[in-house]
Amino acid sequence: MGTPSKGEPFRIFGLDTDDSLSVKGPEVQKFNSAIDILLDIIPGAGSTLSQGTLEEELIPEIRRRKIAGLRFTEDDAESLKQKITATPLETYRVLRPVYGITMPEGSTPAMIGIFTIYDMARHSKELALPEPVNASRLAKQPSFLIECPVEARDSTKALELA
């Protein structure tokens, strides 16, 4: 395959694994387009599965087929589709900083629809933080967090959706 020319697109998947695979030049765009198409045609995948997770699933199989000189068949595509759709949806608890909020002293976390707003200084127990909140940690963290439950097949997609 050789090395890419300066400025030529180049992607390496699984660099430190036995399943590594590289794509260069115009093949990078073709690969990215194929991933986008797969996310669109597999029911629910585009809205619940990250591109990275799909690539992690696909790369070892692409590499095996490339080495064996095989192409994907319609049955292989159906098998991949079933495997992806069988991956269960999980509810992820996504917390993000939120600014411009004030809460009365002694108030409980504020619930607005599916969202919950927490004051870091008062609601650390509800947030189930791994260690107590202290003044030095508060200086480095936002004062308020908003929580959103998100259903996705992987945490990367959950963060993207939140």
ChimeraX attribute file (.defattr): number of C-alpha atoms within 10 A of each C-alpha:
attribute: neighborCount
match mode: 1-to-1
recipient: residues
	/A:1	6
	/A:2	5
	/A:3	8
	/A:4	13
	/A:5	10
	/A:6	7
	/A:7	7
	/A:8	11
	/A:9	14
	/A:10	17
	/A:11	14
	/A:12	12
	/A:13	15
	/A:14	14
	/A:15	11
	/A:16	8
	/A:17	9
	/A:18	9
	/A:19	15
	/A:20	14
	/A:21	16
	/A:22	15
	/A:23	17
	/A:24	18
	/A:25	14
	/A:26	11
	/A:27	14
	/A:28	17
	/A:29	14
	/A:30	12
	/A:31	15
	/A:32	13
	/A:33	12
	/A:34	12
	/A:35	16
	/A:36	14
	/A:37	12
	/A:38	18
	/A:39	21
	/A:40	13
	/A:41	11
	/A:42	16
	/A:43	14
	/A:44	14
	/A:45	20
	/A:46	16
	/A:47	16
	/A:48	24
	/A:49	24
	/A:50	21
	/A:51	17
	/A:52	13
	/A:53	15
	/A:54	17
	/A:55	16
	/A:56	13
	/A:57	13
	/A:58	13
	/A:59	17
	/A:60	18
	/A:61	12
	/A:62	18
	/A:63	17
	/A:64	12
	/A:65	13
	/A:66	13
	/A:67	8
	/A:68	9
	/A:69	8
	/A:70	11
	/A:71	10
	/A:72	11
	/A:73	9
	/A:74	9
	/A:75	9
	/A:76	11
	/A:77	13
	/A:78	12
	/A:79	12
	/A:80	17
	/A:81	17
	/A:82	13
	/A:83	11
	/A:84	20
	/A:85	17
	/A:86	10
	/A:87	13
	/A:88	12
	/A:89	14
	/A:90	15
	/A:91	15
	/A:92	19
	/A:93	14
	/A:94	17
	/A:95	19
	/A:96	14
	/A:97	13
	/A:98	15
	/A:99	11
	/A:100	6
	/A:101	11
	/A:102	9
	/A:103	13
	/A:104	6
	/A:105	7
	/A:106	8
	/A:107	11
	/A:108	14
	/A:109	18
	/A:110	13
	/A:111	12
	/A:112	9
	/A:113	7
	/A:114	9
	/A:115	13
	/A:116	15
	/A:117	22
	/A:118	26
	/A:119	22
	/A:120	21
	/A:121	15
	/A:122	17
	/A:123	19
	/A:124	16
	/A:125	13
	/A:126	12
	/A:127	15
	/A:128	9
	/A:129	11
	/A:130	8
	/A:131	8
	/A:132	11
	/A:133	16
	/A:134	11
	/A:135	10
	/A:136	8
	/A:137	12
	/A:138	13
	/A:139	9
	/A:140	8
	/A:141	13
	/A:142	14
	/A:143	18
	/A:144	22
	/A:145	22
	/A:146	19
	/A:147	20
	/A:148	21
	/A:149	17
	/A:150	21
	/A:151	20
	/A:152	24
	/A:153	24
	/A:154	19
	/A:155	20
	/A:156	15
	/A:157	21
	/A:158	23
	/A:159	17
	/A:160	14
	/A:161	16
	/A:162	15
